[in-house]
């Protein structure tokens, strides 16, 4: 009997759901699930409530560890896929290991957009993507009493600001556009949200952005803004958006355009290569 090997890149809900369905369809197949993360697959959408304290560590995982053993899903964490070679049907990991496949699902998710400011490498400037990022942020919050600067007035910035405020820390949210969530909300809706945030104790400043991070002893001590203000802070959270994690597909022949291009059956332009989730 020929056993088929399925490789899945990304252990978010799309990747884990696919692994579960594959096991039902092919009880004997070999399923390998790769992710750069260090934690068991978890609910990324709950990171804000985790930061706020209403979601516990026990509530975060999609499934208990025994689930993957019972389903015979090989879960490989801290595994960064750096290359996909569809013509020979293998993937390469950052350590040089090559793993062959018969069919592959690309569900790598997204990466946070970063900034380029003087001082942006100082300790205390952070983005938010993973559960570990959230744990580090909580530890930082416990160490500071100063306001936290959140950069970005989109969905991610708003929910992070709310979670941080629920931890009892003052929050200053900066949005360079004249309104919150600018591509979606009109001025009236934006103002209603701003007022709700203000009632929750979150200071919102529109048309203002960080231009420089000030530091002392390698750590953030404050931020200077486009309006000439200096905000005393030990923590600056950058939440200006995300981009699909597709850099490892360069040279693979798999078509992308701000994400992996697929049809209605999740197929890419390459045979036996499928894609799903935020990156598709």
C-alpha positions in Angstrom: 0.0 0.0 0.0 1.3 3.4 -1.0 1.1 5.9 1.9 0.6 9.5 0.8 2.5 12.3 2.7 0.7 15.6 3.3 2.7 18.6 4.4 0.9 21.6 5.9 2.7 24.9 6.5 1.1 26.9 9.2 -0.7 25.7 12.4 -3.4 28.3 12.6 -7.1 27.3 12.3 -6.8 26.8 8.5 -3.9 24.4 8.8 -5.2 22.4 11.8 -8.7 22.1 10.3 -7.2 20.9 7.0 -5.1 18.3 8.9 -8.2 17.1 10.7 -10.2 16.7 7.4 -7.3 15.0 5.7 -7.2 12.4 8.5 -10.9 11.6 8.0 -10.4 11.4 4.2 -7.2 9.4 4.4 -6.9 7.3 7.6 -3.5 5.9 6.6 -1.8 9.1 5.2 1.2 10.8 6.8 0.4 14.3 8.0 3.2 16.8 8.9 2.3 20.2 10.3 5.0 22.8 10.3 5.0 26.1 12.1 7.6 28.7 13.2 5.7 29.2 16.4 6.8 27.6 19.7 3.4 27.0 21.1 0.7 24.4 20.4 -1.7 25.7 17.8 -3.9 28.3 19.4 -6.6 30.9 18.8 -4.8 34.0 17.4 -8.1 35.9 17.5 -8.0 35.6 21.3 -4.7 37.3 21.8 -6.4 40.6 22.7 -8.6 39.0 25.4 -5.6 37.1 26.6 -3.7 40.4 27.0 -6.8 41.9 28.8 -6.9 38.9 31.2 -10.3 37.5 30.3 -8.8 34.5 28.3 -6.5 32.1 30.3 -3.6 30.0 29.2 -5.8 27.0 29.3 -8.3 28.5 26.9 -5.8 29.4 24.2 -4.9 26.1 22.5 -7.1 24.9 19.7 -6.7 21.3 21.0 -4.9 19.6 23.8 -1.5 18.0 23.1 -3.0 14.5 23.0 -5.3 15.5 20.1 -2.4 15.5 17.6 -1.1 12.2 18.9 -4.5 10.6 18.6 -5.0 11.9 15.1 -1.4 10.9 14.2 -0.6 14.4 13.1 3.2 15.1 13.3 3.4 18.6 14.8 6.8 20.3 14.1 7.1 23.6 16.0 9.9 26.1 15.7 10.2 24.9 12.2 10.7 27.7 9.6 10.1 26.7 6.0 12.5 28.7 3.8 11.8 27.2 0.4 9.2 25.2 -1.5 10.3 23.3 -4.6 7.1 22.0 -6.3 8.8 20.5 -9.3 10.6 18.0 -7.0 7.9 18.1 -4.3 10.0 19.1 -1.2 10.2 21.9 1.3 13.4 23.1 3.0 13.7 24.2 6.6 16.0 26.9 8.0 18.4 24.2 9.2 18.8 22.8 5.7 16.6 19.7 6.2 14.4 18.8 3.2 11.1 17.1 3.6 9.3 15.5 0.6 5.6 15.6 0.1 2.8 14.3 -2.2 0.5 17.2 -1.6 1.1 20.4 0.3 -1.2 23.1 1.9 0.2 26.6 2.3 -1.4 28.3 5.3 1.5 30.4 6.8 -0.7 33.3 7.9 0.7 36.8 8.1 3.5 38.8 9.7 3.2 42.2 11.3 4.3 45.3 9.3 7.3 47.0 10.9 8.4 50.6 11.1 11.6 52.5 10.4 12.2 55.2 13.0 15.3 56.4 14.8 15.4 54.3 17.9 13.1 51.5 16.6 15.5 48.8 17.7 15.4 49.8 21.4 14.0 47.3 23.8 10.4 48.2 24.4 9.4 48.7 20.8 7.3 45.6 19.9 4.8 44.2 17.4 2.1 41.6 18.1 1.7 38.3 16.3 2.2 35.3 18.5 1.1 34.0 21.9 4.7 34.5 23.1 4.5 38.1 21.9 1.5 38.5 24.1 3.2 37.0 27.1 6.2 39.3 26.7 3.8 42.3 26.4 2.1 41.3 29.7 5.4 41.0 31.4 6.3 44.5 30.2 3.0 45.9 31.3 3.7 44.5 34.8 7.0 46.4 34.9 5.8 49.9 33.9 3.4 52.4 35.2 3.8 54.8 32.3 1.3 55.2 29.5 1.7 52.6 26.7 1.9 54.1 23.2 0.0 52.1 20.6 0.7 53.0 17.0 -2.1 52.3 14.5 -5.8 52.9 14.5 -7.0 49.9 12.6 -8.6 46.8 14.0 -5.4 45.4 15.5 -4.5 48.7 17.1 -7.9 49.2 18.6 -8.2 45.7 20.2 -4.6 45.8 21.5 -5.3 49.2 23.1 -8.4 47.8 24.7 -6.6 44.8 26.0 -3.8 46.9 27.5 -6.3 49.2 29.1 -8.0 46.3 30.7 -4.7 45.5 32.4 -5.0 48.9 34.1 -2.4 50.7 32.1 -2.9 54.2 30.5 -2.9 54.0 26.7 -2.2 56.6 24.1 -3.3 55.5 20.6 -1.8 57.3 17.6 -3.3 57.2 14.1 -1.7 59.1 11.3 -4.9 59.2 9.3 -7.7 61.8 10.2 -10.0 59.0 11.4 -9.8 55.5 12.9 -9.9 52.5 10.6 -9.8 54.9 7.7 -10.4 52.5 4.8 -13.7 51.3 6.3 -15.2 53.9 8.6 -16.6 57.3 7.7 -16.0 60.3 9.9 -19.1 59.8 12.0 -18.4 56.2 12.8 -14.8 56.9 13.6 -15.8 59.6 16.0 -18.3 57.3 17.8 -15.5 54.8 18.3 -13.1 57.5 19.4 -15.6 58.6 22.0 -16.1 55.0 23.2 -12.3 54.5 23.6 -12.1 57.8 25.5 -14.8 56.6 27.9 -12.7 53.5 28.4 -9.7 55.7 29.3 -7.8 55.4 26.0 -6.4 58.7 24.6 -6.8 58.8 20.8 -4.9 61.2 18.7 -5.7 61.4 15.0 -3.4 62.8 12.4 -0.4 62.1 14.6 2.4 59.5 14.3 5.7 58.6 15.9 8.8 60.0 14.2 11.4 59.0 16.7 11.9 56.8 19.7 14.0 58.1 22.6 15.9 55.8 24.8 18.2 55.3 27.8 20.4 52.4 28.5 19.1 50.5 25.4 15.5 50.8 26.5 12.6 53.0 25.4 12.1 56.1 27.4 9.7 58.0 25.2 8.4 58.8 21.7 8.5 62.0 19.7 5.5 62.6 17.4 4.8 64.5 14.2 3.1 67.1 16.3 6.2 67.8 18.3 4.9 66.1 21.4 7.2 63.9 23.6 5.3 61.0 25.1 7.0 59.5 28.2 6.7 55.8 27.8 8.6 52.6 28.2 6.6 50.6 25.8 5.6 51.3 22.2 3.4 48.7 20.5 3.4 48.9 16.6 0.0 47.7 15.2 0.0 49.2 11.7 -1.2 46.1 9.8 0.0 42.8 8.5 1.4 41.3 5.3 1.1 37.7 4.1 4.0 35.4 5.1 5.0 34.4 1.5 8.6 35.3 1.2 9.6 31.7 1.3 7.7 31.1 -2.0 10.1 33.2 -4.1 11.3 31.3 -7.1 8.8 28.4 -6.5 6.6 29.2 -9.5 3.6 29.5 -7.2 1.7 32.6 -8.3 1.2 35.4 -5.7 -0.2 38.9 -5.8 -0.4 40.4 -2.2 -1.1 36.8 -1.2 -1.2 33.3 -2.7 -3.6 33.1 -5.7 -6.1 30.2 -5.5 -9.3 29.1 -7.2 -12.6 28.2 -5.5 -11.1 24.8 -4.5 -8.1 26.3 -2.8 -5.8 25.2 -5.6 -2.8 27.2 -6.7 -1.5 27.3 -10.3 0.8 24.4 -9.4 -0.4 20.8 -9.2 -0.8 19.3 -5.7 -0.2 22.7 -4.1 -3.1 24.3 -2.2 -3.4 27.4 0.0 -5.8 28.7 2.6 -6.0 31.2 5.5 -4.8 34.8 5.8 -2.0 34.3 3.2 -4.3 33.1 0.4 
